[in-house]
Each structure stands twice: as C-alpha cells, then as structure tokens.
Amino acid sequence: MRFQITETDCSTLGEDASVSVFGIDETGAGRRLLFKYGPASYDLPLPEIAVPVNDTILISVPVVSSVFVREAQWNHRSINYHIGHIDYPDPGDVPAG
C-alpha cells in the first residue's frame, strides 16, 4: 500500500488550508481521498499512517480544526482514526452525554 499526504494553503478570497491523505491503488495509476481536514495550526505534525494488522489502516493526528472527509474503508481494509482533538467537530462526531 502507498499513501500520499498533501498540504494545501490558499489565500485568494479567504484563508483555506487543508491536509489530505490519499490511498494509491496497486497499479499506481489511481488515488482515492481517504481523509481531509483543516489543520489546527501550521506547526503541528502531519498525520501518521500505520497498518497494524493486515485488514486495518490507522491514521493518527494529534489535533485538527475540522474534518471534511473521513472514509471508513479502502482497498478491502477498514480505516480507523486516532484524532486527539477536533476544534470544530461536526455535530454528528460529538459523543452523546
């Protein structure tokens, strides 16, 4: 498996920064967006990607501003996320209680 992490920082009409994680297929010809988020700060590390067991991908990042895309699976593997903190979570991401 191969992954690509890209950072985008656009300030044309308004500040728009994001970090994207792509999975690249076996042929190397295609890629799929797996995870996209707004960074909480420019000095934080990029996400870490691990494959702890053959059927699971783990994407870890300490803090994000907000999450735009979070796929549940790719390439016949489930994707788990370890996000330390989300500054502006989607209401559906906030645990009840």
C-alpha positions in Angstrom: 0.0 0.0 0.0 1.1 3.5 -0.7 -0.2 6.8 0.7 0.3 10.4 -0.3 -0.2 13.4 2.1 -0.7 16.8 0.6 -1.0 20.2 2.2 -3.0 23.0 0.5 -2.8 26.6 1.6 -4.9 29.0 -0.5 -5.5 32.6 0.4 -7.2 34.1 -2.7 -10.6 35.2 -1.3 -10.3 33.7 2.2 -7.8 31.6 4.1 -8.3 28.0 3.2 -5.8 25.4 4.4 -6.2 21.6 4.4 -4.3 18.4 4.7 -5.4 15.4 2.5 -4.4 11.8 2.8 -4.8 9.7 -0.4 -4.5 6.0 -0.9 -2.8 5.0 -4.1 -4.0 1.8 -5.8 -1.8 -1.2 -6.6 -1.1 -0.1 -10.1 -0.1 3.4 -9.0 -2.5 4.8 -11.7 -5.3 6.0 -9.4 -5.7 7.5 -6.0 -8.6 8.0 -3.6 -9.1 10.7 -1.0 -9.3 8.9 2.4 -9.1 11.8 4.9 -9.2 15.6 4.6 -9.0 18.0 7.4 -8.3 21.6 8.3 -5.1 21.9 10.3 -5.4 23.5 13.8 -2.0 25.1 13.4 0.7 25.2 10.8 3.4 23.9 13.2 1.7 20.6 14.0 3.0 17.3 12.5 1.4 15.7 9.5 -0.8 12.6 10.1 0.9 9.3 10.7 -0.3 6.2 8.8 0.2 2.7 10.1 -1.1 -0.8 9.1 -1.1 -2.6 12.5 -2.9 -5.6 11.1 -3.4 -6.7 7.5 -7.1 -5.7 7.3 -6.9 -2.3 9.1 -5.3 1.1 8.4 -4.7 3.5 11.2 -4.5 7.3 10.6 -3.3 9.3 13.6 -3.1 13.1 14.1 -2.9 15.0 17.4 -5.3 17.9 16.7 -7.3 19.2 13.7 -9.5 22.2 13.3 -12.3 20.3 11.4 -12.8 17.2 9.4 -14.0 17.4 5.8 -13.7 13.8 4.6 -13.2 10.6 6.6 -13.6 7.3 4.7 -14.5 4.2 6.6 -12.7 1.7 4.3 -10.4 1.5 1.4 -8.8 -1.4 -0.6 -10.7 -4.0 1.4 -9.4 -2.6 4.7 -11.2 -0.7 7.4 -9.8 2.7 8.3 -9.5 3.7 12.0 -8.7 7.2 13.1 -7.0 8.4 16.2 -7.7 12.1 16.3 -6.6 13.6 19.6 -8.8 16.7 19.4 -11.2 18.3 16.9 -11.6 22.1 17.5 -14.8 22.4 15.5 -16.4 18.9 15.3 -19.3 18.1 13.1 -22.4 17.7 15.4 -22.5 14.0 14.3 -19.0 13.5 15.6 -19.6 14.7 19.1 -20.3 11.7 21.5 -23.7 11.9 23.3 -23.7 12.6 27.0 
